[in-house]
Amino acid sequence: MDVQNPETEKEDCELQCFQRLSQRLKAEFPKLAICLVADALYGCQTVVATCLLFDWKYILTLKEGRQPTTWQETLRLLPLHRANRLRQYWGQDGQAGLQDFRWVEDVMLGPRQTNVILLGEITDQAATLYAYMTNFSQLSPARVASVVNHGGRERHRIEDTFNTQKNNGIGLEHVFCARATASKNYYTMMQVAQILWILTCRGCLQRLYDWARRATEQGLARAVWEGLRAARLPRDLPPLGQIRFSSA
């Protein structure tokens, strides 16, 4: 009996969920312009075909092991497109680091074609290579920088948020996915808790108090917890209710 690899099974499940969600989004918002920004799991023919079918844009992380043929084709074509290059310093007064862009259009991805952008980024801490495939076309230096810095790199902020939830004290793990309804409810409460914390920490404490800007978020969380323990809420608070905002 063949036993499917757990990682392959997980990938198939996530891609099936993506297809169902895509169909729902297209049905509910048929004219909405969408640009899909996703990691290497979604850098495959299934996702690209869906985006082309629905006339969506995409910026997907390209990983050598995920799309080896596309990767090798990119490396083969790069020397033939030496003019497709942009080097710039970024950040305030160029202090954040150096970005070196290279790109190739019309690279084979199965029966289709895609455009590939490579970004070498050098900072005081590290040198990193990023690779993306996209259906944004007619790539110019300014367009390439915009696609990557305002598109592909934005995904890292989302990734950082999930990483915080998994590894920095909140405790999100796959063990909570045994029951679909329970895991959705658990994750919804986790999202609400994190949003409340971000509003409290960054929207209030760190914005108003210099001492809070010098403290770590873990330290602030402990201080808030100790404060709640020491100063209990009064018993005569009004009952909880809803706050509704009028559009008038």
KOLNULO-935076 format. One record per residue (C-alpha): x, y, z; residue in one letter; residue number from 1. Coordinates in Angstrom, 2 decimals, always signed. Example, Ala and Ser with C-alpha at 12.3 -4.5 7.8 and 13.67 -1.06 7.14 Angstrom:
<recs>
<rec px="+12.30" py="-4.50" pz="+7.80" aa="a" i="1"/>
<rec px="+13.67" py="-1.06" pz="+7.14" aa="s" i="2"/>
</recs>
This chain:
<recs>
<rec px="+0.00" py="+0.00" pz="+0.00" aa="m" i="1"/>
<rec px="+1.35" py="+3.42" pz="-0.97" aa="d" i="2"/>
<rec px="+1.62" py="+5.91" pz="+1.88" aa="v" i="3"/>
<rec px="+1.61" py="+9.56" pz="+0.86" aa="q" i="4"/>
<rec px="+4.30" py="+11.83" pz="+2.27" aa="n" i="5"/>
<rec px="+2.75" py="+13.98" pz="+5.05" aa="p" i="6"/>
<rec px="+4.31" py="+17.13" pz="+3.60" aa="e" i="7"/>
<rec px="+2.96" py="+16.34" pz="+0.12" aa="t" i="8"/>
<rec px="-0.47" py="+15.64" pz="+1.60" aa="e" i="9"/>
<rec px="-0.37" py="+18.97" pz="+3.45" aa="k" i="10"/>
<rec px="+0.63" py="+20.83" pz="+0.26" aa="e" i="11"/>
<rec px="-2.17" py="+19.18" pz="-1.72" aa="d" i="12"/>
<rec px="-4.68" py="+20.14" pz="+0.98" aa="c" i="13"/>
<rec px="-3.54" py="+23.77" pz="+1.02" aa="e" i="14"/>
<rec px="-3.66" py="+24.04" pz="-2.78" aa="l" i="15"/>
<rec px="-7.17" py="+22.59" pz="-2.80" aa="q" i="16"/>
<rec px="-8.20" py="+25.17" pz="-0.20" aa="c" i="17"/>
<rec px="-6.62" py="+27.87" pz="-2.37" aa="f" i="18"/>
<rec px="-8.63" py="+26.79" pz="-5.40" aa="q" i="19"/>
<rec px="-11.90" py="+26.75" pz="-3.47" aa="r" i="20"/>
<rec px="-11.22" py="+30.15" pz="-1.92" aa="l" i="21"/>
<rec px="-10.21" py="+31.58" pz="-5.30" aa="s" i="22"/>
<rec px="-13.46" py="+30.43" pz="-6.86" aa="q" i="23"/>
<rec px="-15.45" py="+32.01" pz="-4.02" aa="r" i="24"/>
<rec px="-13.55" py="+35.30" pz="-4.29" aa="l" i="25"/>
<rec px="-14.03" py="+35.45" pz="-8.05" aa="k" i="26"/>
<rec px="-17.74" py="+34.71" pz="-7.70" aa="a" i="27"/>
<rec px="-18.26" py="+37.31" pz="-4.96" aa="e" i="28"/>
<rec px="-15.98" py="+40.01" pz="-6.42" aa="f" i="29"/>
<rec px="-15.76" py="+39.34" pz="-10.17" aa="p" i="30"/>
<rec px="-14.31" py="+42.79" pz="-11.02" aa="k" i="31"/>
<rec px="-11.97" py="+43.15" pz="-8.07" aa="l" i="32"/>
<rec px="-8.32" py="+43.57" pz="-9.10" aa="a" i="33"/>
<rec px="-6.28" py="+41.07" pz="-7.08" aa="i" i="34"/>
<rec px="-2.55" py="+40.53" pz="-6.82" aa="c" i="35"/>
<rec px="-1.62" py="+37.29" pz="-5.07" aa="l" i="36"/>
<rec px="+1.59" py="+37.50" pz="-3.01" aa="v" i="37"/>
<rec px="+2.64" py="+34.14" pz="-1.59" aa="a" i="38"/>
<rec px="+5.55" py="+31.93" pz="-0.61" aa="d" i="39"/>
<rec px="+7.16" py="+29.07" pz="-2.52" aa="a" i="40"/>
<rec px="+4.39" py="+26.59" pz="-1.66" aa="l" i="41"/>
<rec px="+2.12" py="+28.51" pz="-4.04" aa="y" i="42"/>
<rec px="+4.82" py="+29.01" pz="-6.66" aa="g" i="43"/>
<rec px="+3.46" py="+26.24" pz="-8.88" aa="c" i="44"/>
<rec px="+1.50" py="+25.69" pz="-12.07" aa="q" i="45"/>
<rec px="-1.82" py="+25.23" pz="-10.24" aa="t" i="46"/>
<rec px="-1.71" py="+28.72" pz="-8.73" aa="v" i="47"/>
<rec px="-0.35" py="+30.37" pz="-11.88" aa="v" i="48"/>
<rec px="-3.10" py="+28.76" pz="-13.98" aa="a" i="49"/>
<rec px="-5.77" py="+30.02" pz="-11.54" aa="t" i="50"/>
<rec px="-4.40" py="+33.56" pz="-11.65" aa="c" i="51"/>
<rec px="-4.35" py="+33.55" pz="-15.45" aa="l" i="52"/>
<rec px="-7.88" py="+32.15" pz="-15.59" aa="l" i="53"/>
<rec px="-9.24" py="+34.86" pz="-13.26" aa="f" i="54"/>
<rec px="-7.06" py="+37.64" pz="-14.72" aa="d" i="55"/>
<rec px="-5.23" py="+38.15" pz="-11.41" aa="w" i="56"/>
<rec px="-1.67" py="+39.30" pz="-10.92" aa="k" i="57"/>
<rec px="+0.76" py="+37.25" pz="-8.87" aa="y" i="58"/>
<rec px="+4.14" py="+37.68" pz="-7.16" aa="i" i="59"/>
<rec px="+5.30" py="+34.28" pz="-5.91" aa="l" i="60"/>
<rec px="+8.51" py="+33.21" pz="-4.24" aa="t" i="61"/>
<rec px="+10.61" py="+31.08" pz="-6.60" aa="l" i="62"/>
<rec px="+12.49" py="+28.25" pz="-4.91" aa="k" i="63"/>
<rec px="+15.04" py="+26.13" pz="-6.73" aa="e" i="64"/>
<rec px="+13.78" py="+22.86" pz="-5.29" aa="g" i="65"/>
<rec px="+10.15" py="+23.72" pz="-5.93" aa="r" i="66"/>
<rec px="+10.55" py="+24.68" pz="-9.60" aa="q" i="67"/>
<rec px="+13.95" py="+23.28" pz="-10.69" aa="p" i="68"/>
<rec px="+13.28" py="+23.63" pz="-14.43" aa="t" i="69"/>
<rec px="+12.25" py="+27.29" pz="-14.12" aa="t" i="70"/>
<rec px="+15.26" py="+27.95" pz="-11.90" aa="w" i="71"/>
<rec px="+17.71" py="+26.39" pz="-14.33" aa="q" i="72"/>
<rec px="+16.11" py="+28.19" pz="-17.27" aa="e" i="73"/>
<rec px="+16.50" py="+31.49" pz="-15.42" aa="t" i="74"/>
<rec px="+20.20" py="+30.89" pz="-14.81" aa="l" i="75"/>
<rec px="+20.68" py="+29.95" pz="-18.46" aa="r" i="76"/>
<rec px="+18.97" py="+33.12" pz="-19.75" aa="l" i="77"/>
<rec px="+20.49" py="+35.63" pz="-17.32" aa="l" i="78"/>
<rec px="+23.78" py="+36.07" pz="-19.27" aa="p" i="79"/>
<rec px="+21.73" py="+36.83" pz="-22.40" aa="l" i="80"/>
<rec px="+19.95" py="+39.78" pz="-20.71" aa="h" i="81"/>
<rec px="+22.79" py="+41.75" pz="-19.19" aa="r" i="82"/>
<rec px="+20.89" py="+45.04" pz="-19.60" aa="a" i="83"/>
<rec px="+18.13" py="+43.82" pz="-17.25" aa="n" i="84"/>
<rec px="+19.85" py="+45.10" pz="-14.16" aa="r" i="85"/>
<rec px="+19.28" py="+47.69" pz="-11.44" aa="l" i="86"/>
<rec px="+21.58" py="+48.49" pz="-8.53" aa="r" i="87"/>
<rec px="+20.43" py="+50.91" pz="-5.85" aa="q" i="88"/>
<rec px="+20.94" py="+51.84" pz="-2.23" aa="y" i="89"/>
<rec px="+17.81" py="+51.82" pz="-0.12" aa="w" i="90"/>
<rec px="+16.61" py="+53.17" pz="+3.19" aa="g" i="91"/>
<rec px="+17.15" py="+56.67" pz="+4.52" aa="q" i="92"/>
<rec px="+20.21" py="+58.14" pz="+2.79" aa="d" i="93"/>
<rec px="+21.01" py="+54.67" pz="+1.49" aa="g" i="94"/>
<rec px="+22.03" py="+53.45" pz="+4.92" aa="q" i="95"/>
<rec px="+19.83" py="+50.32" pz="+4.92" aa="a" i="96"/>
<rec px="+21.88" py="+48.47" pz="+2.32" aa="g" i="97"/>
<rec px="+22.45" py="+47.69" pz="-1.34" aa="l" i="98"/>
<rec px="+19.92" py="+46.07" pz="-3.67" aa="q" i="99"/>
<rec px="+21.01" py="+44.42" pz="-6.91" aa="d" i="100"/>
<rec px="+18.12" py="+43.40" pz="-9.21" aa="f" i="101"/>
<rec px="+18.32" py="+41.07" pz="-12.22" aa="r" i="102"/>
<rec px="+15.35" py="+39.83" pz="-14.23" aa="w" i="103"/>
<rec px="+14.36" py="+37.65" pz="-17.17" aa="v" i="104"/>
<rec px="+11.00" py="+37.63" pz="-18.93" aa="e" i="105"/>
<rec px="+9.20" py="+34.72" pz="-20.61" aa="d" i="106"/>
<rec px="+10.78" py="+31.89" pz="-18.63" aa="v" i="107"/>
<rec px="+9.20" py="+28.47" pz="-19.03" aa="m" i="108"/>
<rec px="+6.94" py="+27.25" pz="-16.23" aa="l" i="109"/>
<rec px="+5.47" py="+23.98" pz="-17.42" aa="g" i="110"/>
<rec px="+3.32" py="+24.74" pz="-20.49" aa="p" i="111"/>
<rec px="+3.23" py="+28.44" pz="-19.61" aa="r" i="112"/>
<rec px="+5.66" py="+31.30" pz="-19.22" aa="q" i="113"/>
<rec px="+6.45" py="+33.57" pz="-16.31" aa="t" i="114"/>
<rec px="+8.82" py="+36.43" pz="-15.49" aa="n" i="115"/>
<rec px="+11.55" py="+35.95" pz="-12.91" aa="v" i="116"/>
<rec px="+13.14" py="+38.65" pz="-10.74" aa="i" i="117"/>
<rec px="+16.23" py="+38.05" pz="-8.63" aa="l" i="118"/>
<rec px="+17.22" py="+40.41" pz="-5.82" aa="l" i="119"/>
<rec px="+20.56" py="+40.30" pz="-4.09" aa="g" i="120"/>
<rec px="+20.41" py="+42.36" pz="-0.91" aa="e" i="121"/>
<rec px="+23.49" py="+43.31" pz="+1.08" aa="i" i="122"/>
<rec px="+23.29" py="+44.85" pz="+4.56" aa="t" i="123"/>
<rec px="+25.68" py="+45.18" pz="+7.47" aa="d" i="124"/>
<rec px="+24.27" py="+41.94" pz="+8.88" aa="q" i="125"/>
<rec px="+23.92" py="+39.62" pz="+5.88" aa="a" i="126"/>
<rec px="+23.85" py="+39.07" pz="+2.13" aa="a" i="127"/>
<rec px="+20.58" py="+37.48" pz="+0.95" aa="t" i="128"/>
<rec px="+19.20" py="+36.32" pz="-2.38" aa="l" i="129"/>
<rec px="+15.47" py="+36.63" pz="-3.05" aa="y" i="130"/>
<rec px="+13.77" py="+35.18" pz="-6.13" aa="a" i="131"/>
<rec px="+10.25" py="+35.85" pz="-7.40" aa="y" i="132"/>
<rec px="+8.15" py="+34.91" pz="-10.39" aa="m" i="133"/>
<rec px="+5.40" py="+37.22" pz="-11.56" aa="t" i="134"/>
<rec px="+3.09" py="+37.97" pz="-14.45" aa="n" i="135"/>
<rec px="+3.76" py="+41.70" pz="-14.23" aa="f" i="136"/>
<rec px="+5.16" py="+42.35" pz="-17.69" aa="s" i="137"/>
<rec px="+7.09" py="+45.02" pz="-19.59" aa="q" i="138"/>
<rec px="+9.57" py="+45.10" pz="-16.75" aa="l" i="139"/>
<rec px="+11.63" py="+48.28" pz="-16.43" aa="s" i="140"/>
<rec px="+14.07" py="+49.06" pz="-13.59" aa="p" i="141"/>
<rec px="+11.49" py="+51.21" pz="-11.78" aa="a" i="142"/>
<rec px="+8.76" py="+48.61" pz="-12.30" aa="r" i="143"/>
<rec px="+10.97" py="+45.78" pz="-11.03" aa="v" i="144"/>
<rec px="+11.88" py="+47.70" pz="-7.86" aa="a" i="145"/>
<rec px="+8.21" py="+48.46" pz="-7.23" aa="s" i="146"/>
<rec px="+7.06" py="+44.88" pz="-7.81" aa="v" i="147"/>
<rec px="+9.61" py="+43.53" pz="-5.35" aa="v" i="148"/>
<rec px="+9.74" py="+46.21" pz="-2.65" aa="n" i="149"/>
<rec px="+6.02" py="+47.01" pz="-2.61" aa="h" i="150"/>
<rec px="+4.84" py="+43.51" pz="-3.47" aa="g" i="151"/>
<rec px="+7.12" py="+40.55" pz="-2.89" aa="g" i="152"/>
<rec px="+8.86" py="+41.93" pz="+0.17" aa="r" i="153"/>
<rec px="+5.53" py="+42.82" pz="+1.80" aa="e" i="154"/>
<rec px="+4.94" py="+39.09" pz="+2.22" aa="r" i="155"/>
<rec px="+7.76" py="+38.98" pz="+4.75" aa="h" i="156"/>
<rec px="+5.74" py="+41.22" pz="+7.06" aa="r" i="157"/>
<rec px="+2.91" py="+38.68" pz="+6.95" aa="i" i="158"/>
<rec px="+5.43" py="+35.89" pz="+7.54" aa="e" i="159"/>
<rec px="+6.86" py="+37.76" pz="+10.53" aa="d" i="160"/>
<rec px="+3.37" py="+37.99" pz="+12.01" aa="t" i="161"/>
<rec px="+2.79" py="+34.24" pz="+11.71" aa="f" i="162"/>
<rec px="+6.27" py="+33.58" pz="+13.06" aa="n" i="163"/>
<rec px="+5.41" py="+35.71" pz="+16.10" aa="t" i="164"/>
<rec px="+2.27" py="+33.68" pz="+16.64" aa="q" i="165"/>
<rec px="+4.16" py="+30.38" pz="+16.34" aa="k" i="166"/>
<rec px="+7.42" py="+31.06" pz="+18.16" aa="n" i="167"/>
<rec px="+7.18" py="+34.15" pz="+20.37" aa="n" i="168"/>
<rec px="+4.89" py="+33.09" pz="+23.15" aa="g" i="169"/>
<rec px="+1.44" py="+32.84" pz="+21.56" aa="i" i="170"/>
<rec px="+1.85" py="+29.15" pz="+20.80" aa="g" i="171"/>
<rec px="+0.21" py="+28.55" pz="+17.42" aa="l" i="172"/>
<rec px="+1.13" py="+25.07" pz="+16.23" aa="e" i="173"/>
<rec px="-0.28" py="+22.44" pz="+13.90" aa="h" i="174"/>
<rec px="-1.39" py="+20.39" pz="+16.91" aa="v" i="175"/>
<rec px="-4.43" py="+22.68" pz="+17.12" aa="f" i="176"/>
<rec px="-5.63" py="+21.60" pz="+13.67" aa="c" i="177"/>
<rec px="-7.08" py="+18.21" pz="+14.62" aa="a" i="178"/>
<rec px="-10.65" py="+19.53" pz="+14.48" aa="r" i="179"/>
<rec px="-11.40" py="+22.12" pz="+11.81" aa="a" i="180"/>
<rec px="-14.08" py="+24.09" pz="+13.70" aa="t" i="181"/>
<rec px="-12.14" py="+24.14" pz="+16.96" aa="a" i="182"/>
<rec px="-8.94" py="+25.23" pz="+15.22" aa="s" i="183"/>
<rec px="-10.75" py="+28.06" pz="+13.40" aa="k" i="184"/>
<rec px="-12.29" py="+29.30" pz="+16.66" aa="n" i="185"/>
<rec px="-8.95" py="+29.05" pz="+18.44" aa="y" i="186"/>
<rec px="-7.15" py="+30.93" pz="+15.70" aa="y" i="187"/>
<rec px="-9.85" py="+33.62" pz="+15.57" aa="t" i="188"/>
<rec px="-9.41" py="+34.27" pz="+19.29" aa="m" i="189"/>
<rec px="-5.64" py="+34.32" pz="+18.82" aa="m" i="190"/>
<rec px="-5.95" py="+36.90" pz="+16.04" aa="q" i="191"/>
<rec px="-8.20" py="+39.10" pz="+18.19" aa="v" i="192"/>
<rec px="-5.74" py="+38.85" pz="+21.08" aa="a" i="193"/>
<rec px="-2.79" py="+39.81" pz="+18.91" aa="q" i="194"/>
<rec px="-4.65" py="+42.75" pz="+17.35" aa="i" i="195"/>
<rec px="-5.55" py="+44.04" pz="+20.82" aa="l" i="196"/>
<rec px="-1.94" py="+43.66" pz="+21.90" aa="w" i="197"/>
<rec px="-0.59" py="+45.53" pz="+18.84" aa="i" i="198"/>
<rec px="-3.05" py="+48.38" pz="+19.47" aa="l" i="199"/>
<rec px="-2.06" py="+48.48" pz="+23.15" aa="t" i="200"/>
<rec px="+1.69" py="+48.16" pz="+22.67" aa="c" i="201"/>
<rec px="+2.46" py="+50.03" pz="+19.44" aa="r" i="202"/>
<rec px="-0.62" py="+52.22" pz="+19.15" aa="g" i="203"/>
<rec px="-0.59" py="+53.42" pz="+22.74" aa="c" i="204"/>
<rec px="+2.35" py="+52.57" pz="+25.01" aa="l" i="205"/>
<rec px="+5.25" py="+52.92" pz="+22.55" aa="q" i="206"/>
<rec px="+3.67" py="+55.92" pz="+20.87" aa="r" i="207"/>
<rec px="+3.08" py="+57.87" pz="+24.09" aa="l" i="208"/>
<rec px="+5.86" py="+56.83" pz="+26.48" aa="y" i="209"/>
<rec px="+9.59" py="+56.91" pz="+25.93" aa="d" i="210"/>
<rec px="+10.19" py="+54.19" pz="+28.54" aa="w" i="211"/>
<rec px="+7.91" py="+51.86" pz="+26.61" aa="a" i="212"/>
<rec px="+9.95" py="+52.36" pz="+23.43" aa="r" i="213"/>
<rec px="+13.06" py="+51.19" pz="+25.28" aa="r" i="214"/>
<rec px="+11.41" py="+48.03" pz="+26.62" aa="a" i="215"/>
<rec px="+10.87" py="+44.75" pz="+24.83" aa="t" i="216"/>
<rec px="+7.35" py="+43.64" pz="+23.99" aa="e" i="217"/>
<rec px="+7.73" py="+40.70" pz="+26.36" aa="q" i="218"/>
<rec px="+8.69" py="+43.12" pz="+29.11" aa="g" i="219"/>
<rec px="+5.73" py="+45.34" pz="+28.36" aa="l" i="220"/>
<rec px="+3.39" py="+42.35" pz="+28.38" aa="a" i="221"/>
<rec px="+4.66" py="+41.30" pz="+31.81" aa="r" i="222"/>
<rec px="+4.26" py="+44.86" pz="+33.10" aa="a" i="223"/>
<rec px="+0.69" py="+45.07" pz="+31.81" aa="v" i="224"/>
<rec px="-0.11" py="+41.68" pz="+33.37" aa="w" i="225"/>
<rec px="+1.30" py="+42.71" pz="+36.74" aa="e" i="226"/>
<rec px="-0.59" py="+46.00" pz="+36.52" aa="g" i="227"/>
<rec px="-3.88" py="+44.17" pz="+35.91" aa="l" i="228"/>
<rec px="-3.16" py="+41.92" pz="+38.88" aa="r" i="229"/>
<rec px="-2.33" py="+44.84" pz="+41.17" aa="a" i="230"/>
<rec px="-5.15" py="+47.16" pz="+40.07" aa="a" i="231"/>
<rec px="-8.31" py="+45.12" pz="+39.61" aa="r" i="232"/>
<rec px="-11.11" py="+46.52" pz="+37.48" aa="l" i="233"/>
<rec px="-13.93" py="+48.09" pz="+39.52" aa="p" i="234"/>
<rec px="-16.99" py="+45.92" pz="+40.10" aa="r" i="235"/>
<rec px="-19.45" py="+48.61" pz="+38.99" aa="d" i="236"/>
<rec px="-18.29" py="+48.75" pz="+35.37" aa="l" i="237"/>
<rec px="-21.16" py="+48.93" pz="+32.87" aa="p" i="238"/>
<rec px="-22.00" py="+45.62" pz="+31.16" aa="p" i="239"/>
<rec px="-20.15" py="+44.71" pz="+27.99" aa="l" i="240"/>
<rec px="-21.87" py="+45.61" pz="+24.76" aa="g" i="241"/>
<rec px="-21.27" py="+46.55" pz="+21.16" aa="q" i="242"/>
<rec px="-19.89" py="+49.78" pz="+19.72" aa="i" i="243"/>
<rec px="-21.41" py="+50.61" pz="+16.37" aa="r" i="244"/>
<rec px="-20.15" py="+53.34" pz="+14.04" aa="f" i="245"/>
<rec px="-22.59" py="+55.16" pz="+11.83" aa="s" i="246"/>
<rec px="-21.65" py="+55.91" pz="+8.23" aa="s" i="247"/>
<rec px="-23.48" py="+59.26" pz="+8.40" aa="a" i="248"/>
</recs>
